[in-house]
């Protein structure tokens, strides 16, 4: 049974939440969007390193003729994106570094207008909504002496931005 078939079958059970292991193909993505459109909560994973990459991957996985429709649906139904990495800590273990994007009207408009490049700054300035970029969280971990400077830079999605944040500290 495919993820798409499983998703459709799951709806017959009247679920509150549907978890899709990973959205790997256009059929699964479209099924997830349909389920979310019907008012059900859908949780899924993607192998991406940032919220923007996740959005772009979902849209990019569907045929070009469907991308505009998927972009609009995604903007309407998406609630948040959480990206996470386990990074080496100074105590020899691992610690969670995360990026959190919460849907706001500005982010919704950026997705609908195919301006996902603007979203990073919105996340960076969105602490009041609980948002944080991966670089901001790595900086926090470094300042709390949980990770090394080298680890903060190596695990950043954008090393230049990471270095700028660290210099401002």
N, C-alpha and C positions, 0 to 999 in steps of 0.2 A: 504494500500500500504506500502510495506517495504521500508527501507532506500535504499536498493539496487535498487528496482524498481523505486523509486523516483529519484535516481541518474541517472539511465539510461534515464528516461523520461526527466529529466532536460537537458540532452545533446541535445535533439531535439529542444530546444529553443535557441541554439547557445549562451550559456552563456559565460561571461568572467570569472566569479568566481562561484563556487558551494560551498554552505555551508551545511555541514552535521552536524546536532546537536551533535551527539556523535557516535563514532565508537564502537559499543557494541558487534559485532559478526563478525565471519570470512567473511560472505557474504558482509557486509557493508565495511569492511576493503579492501577486494579484489576489490569491485566496486570503492572505493575511489582511490586505486592505479591505476586502469585501466583509470579512468577519468584523473588523474594527468599525467599518461603516455601519454595521448592523447594531452597534452599541455595545459590543463585547470588548473587554480588555484583552489585548494581545501582547504577550511578551515574547521576544525573540532575540537571537544573537546574530551578530555578523562579525567576521574576522576583519575588523578595521581598527584604526588607532585613534580616531577622533569622531566627534559628532558630525562634523562636516563631511568627512569621508563616508560615514554611514549613510547620510542622506544622499550623497552623490552616487554611492554604490547601488542603493535601492532604485534610484531613478535610472541609472546607467544599465541595470540588468534587464530592463524591459526593452522591447523593440522601439526604435526611434519614433515610430508613428504613435506609440502609446505613452511616450515620456511626458508630454504636456499634461495629459489626463492624470497620470500617476503623480506628477509633481503637485498638482492641485489637490488631489485626494490626500496625499501624504501631508501636505500643509494643513489641511482641515482636520485630520484625525490624530496626527502625532502629538503626544503629550510631553515626552522627554526622551533624551538619549543619554545613556551613561556609558562612557568608555573607561576601561580600567586596565591597569598593568600591575603586575607584581614585580617590584624592583628590589634589588639587593639592599639590605639595611646595614648599618654600621655594626650591629650585633651579630651579623652572620646569617640572619634569617631573611625574610622578605616582608615588605610592607606595601600596602595598597596605595597606588597613585591613581587618581581618577579625573575625569572630565565630565561635567554635568551640564547639559543644555536643557533648559525648560522652555517649552513653547510660549512665546509672547507674540503680540500682534506684529512687532517688527520682524521677528524671525519668520513668522508665517508669511509675511509679505516678501521677505528675501527669498524664501523657497519658491513661492508662486511666481516670482519675477525672474527666477533662475539666477539669483545673485547670492549663491551660497558663500562666496568669498567674503561677504560682509558679516557673516554670522560669527566669526571668531571674535571680532571686537565686541559684538553684542554679548557674547558669553563672558568675555573679559570684564565687561562693565555691568554684568548682571548679578552681582553678589546678593542684592536685595531679593532676588527670586530664587536664591540657592544655587546659582550657576558658578562654575569655576572652570578655567581652562586647565589642561594637563600641565602646562608650564607653571601656572599659578600654584597648583597643588604640589608639584615637584619643588618649587621654591619654598613652600611652607614646610615640606618635609626636611629640606636642607637647613632652613633656619631653626627648626626644632631639633636639629642634630640627629636626625633619624637616618639620613642618607648622606653620602659624600657629594662634593661638588661635581666630581666626574660622573657619578651616577645621575645626578640631576640633568646634566647636559646630555649624556648618552641616551637617556630615555625620553627626552623631550621630542615632541613631534616636529618642532621648529627650533633648531639649535640657536639661531640668531636671536629669536625672541626670548629664548631661555637666558641667553647671556645678557640681554638688555634688562630683563627682570632681575637677574642676580646683581647686576651693577647698581641698580636702583635701591638695593637692600641696604 
